[in-house]
Amino acid sequence: MDSMTCAILELWRALASGPNMGRLLEAVVRTAEIATGAPFGEILLLGDSWTRLEYQFATPAELSVMKSLRDVIGKNIIGVITRDSANLKLEDLSSVQLHAAHPSLMDISILNVLRLPLIVDGREIGALNLYNKPGGFSVEDSGFLTSFLEQVTSAIEHELLRVKLAKVENRLNGIFEAIADGIIVCDKSGRPALSNRAFREMLFPQGTPNHALSAILPALLAHPDDSGIQEVVLLKPHERIISSSFVRTRDKEGDIQEIILSMRDVTQRKRQDQKFLQLISILVRRLATLAASMRKAKKVSRRLRLQMRIGRIVRNLVRLSEIKAGPLRVEKLPTDTQEIMDAFLPRAKKTLSRHKMVFNLEPPQPNANDSLFADSEAIAQALVSVTGFHAKRLKPGSVMAFLQEAGEKSISFVMKTALDAWKTPPDMRFLDWNECVDWFLGEGNRALSLDLAFVRHILDAHKGAFSCSVEGDKVAFRLTLPRGGF
């Protein structure tokens, strides 16, 4: 077998061996040398072209070292391929200009050069250089190598496309797995072909058997429409309510190709809706009872007490509906803490004095009077609500200290009281409307207050925070607003 045949066989082996770009380009140089009779040849990958082949051109450790050298020395990295090696090197401008990175060329004169560009995806990434052919290179050499490189670059483009598509596939698979909704793709017969993690955890937690699909999919196959929504109730041991939407895809002939089913666990939402309706029913019944009692009441004091109880129920109903409606709409305008304090202080002092308590206004910290974007009336009302919560639960004669704290990105209004000043320690459940309602429904508590839950709703609308904490022997309620208001 002659050397040309051996070179071509080696080239085909390199093409068939998979993603080994170094071996492929070595075979290209070897074949070009034999085909033209040139004693030396090389491929130079210039600029950042080598990065397109790095996944198979060098080890991660080599790449790390070369990139560090590039950053420190300030020279680019080039790929240098000869018949026997494929390496990354720091660019030597003199050798690049001479097209002579081959070490054997350093000791001899360059008599003639044939340079052919290596073009991939319409972009020149480097060149094939052949040197010192006896008698010089012919037009036939140039024509043969031009056609030869077209086939080689076509193979490189296909390999790069394969790698690109593999990366896209991995990315899409990652996105598919990360979607919070459960998704399953079935073939036209209803057999599952693909599903994501959320679906598997939803219907088969820890491998638990589930026969819901056998009831769901036949109905979808028989559905007259190509899209729709349905709810599925999973009984024990799952005890879930699943809202599912489906889409059927069809081919050009109109035949079903696939069924894509998206599932969302709405169990918690349904429970909240049920809890909401149950609470509304209780409050409305109480409202009707109080209204009937008020019609029968003859004493003014009795009527006033009933009127106050009706007012509390109506206030709870309004706040509950606003919380359930989603984010509160507030009008954030340029303001400052002094404007908020001017609206809050008179009402706070009046409330506390009525309950025989002391209001102690401490000097604000530096920069705590800065301007901010907020709905000043809503914030003032929130502060009044927290003050009212204190007034109902503190012992007579208690002292409530009020101060303003300044953070780098926020301003806080803080109310501090002694822990032993409380009739009963404050319950953190008052800050969350769900827990507040659960407590009311579960323990048969006769009084429901959503005041603090609504304060949190106001602060959430301002991108702020509302918290209650025990700090040593003090209880601190803290309302925090961002300085920018966003």
CORDALIN-V809389 format. One line per field, one symbol per residue. phi: phi as a letter, one per 20 degrees, with the letter a starting at -180 (. if undefined). burial: b if it has 9 or more other C-alpha atoms within 8 Angstrom, else e. A space follows every 50 residues. Layout:
BEGIN
phi->???
burial->???
END
This chain:
BEGIN
phi->.ffffffffffffffeenfcfffffffffffffffdnffcbaddddldff ffdffcdbfgffffffffffffendfdceccdfdbccdcffdgffffelb efgfefdceeebcddcfddclmcfdrbedcclfgnnedffgfffffffff fffffffffffffffffffffffffgfeffffccddffenegdbbdffff ffecflmffbdfffeefgfffeffeebrcbdcdeegeflcddeccccddc efenefdbcdddccfdgffffffffffffgfffffffffffffffefdff fffffffffffffffffffffffffogfecdecfbbffffffeeggffff ffffelcdddeefffgmeeffbdaegffffffffffffffgfdefgnfdd ecbddddfcbccdcdccffeeefcgfefffedfffffgffffdmfeddcd gffffffffffeldbcbcbedmeddcdcddcfffnc
burial->eeebebbbebbeebbeeeebbbbbbbbbbbbbbbebebbbbbbbbbbbbb eebbebbbeeeebeebbebbeeeebebbbbbbbeebbbbbbeeebbeeeb bbeebeeeeeebbbebbbbbeeebbbbbbbbbbeeebeeebbeebbeebe ebbbbbbebbeeeeeeeeeeeeeeeebbbebbbbbbbbebebeebbbbbb bbbbeeeeeeeeeeebbbeeeeeeebeeeeebebeeeeebbbbbbbbbbb eeeeebbbbbbbbbbbbeebebeebeeebbeebeeebeebbebbeebeee ebbeebbebbeebeebbebbebbeeeebeeebeebbbebbbebbeebbbe bbbebbbbbeeeebbeebbebbbbbbebbbbbbbbbbbbebebbeeebbb bbbbbbeeebbbbbbbbbbebbeeeeeeebbbbebbbebbbeeebeebeb bbbbbbbbbbbbbbbbebebeeebbbbbbbbbbebe
END
